[in-house]
């Protein structure tokens, strides 16, 4: 298991931002900005969460906490 590099840590920060935007924007704004319906939005959020978990799991392995 390798340590996440700077690119992955930057990606993690971007994913956190996009997740917050997707969860907090009104439905009409999400549809206008990304052209996603509710089902597609859930798929994107699921992928974001899995990718974030992949990065944080490797940080935990190194003894670095993200909380």
Secondary structure, DSSP 8 states (H G I E B T S, - for coil): -----HHHHHHHHHHHHHHHHHHHS-HHHHHHHH---HHHHHHHHHHHHHHHHHHHHHHHHTT----
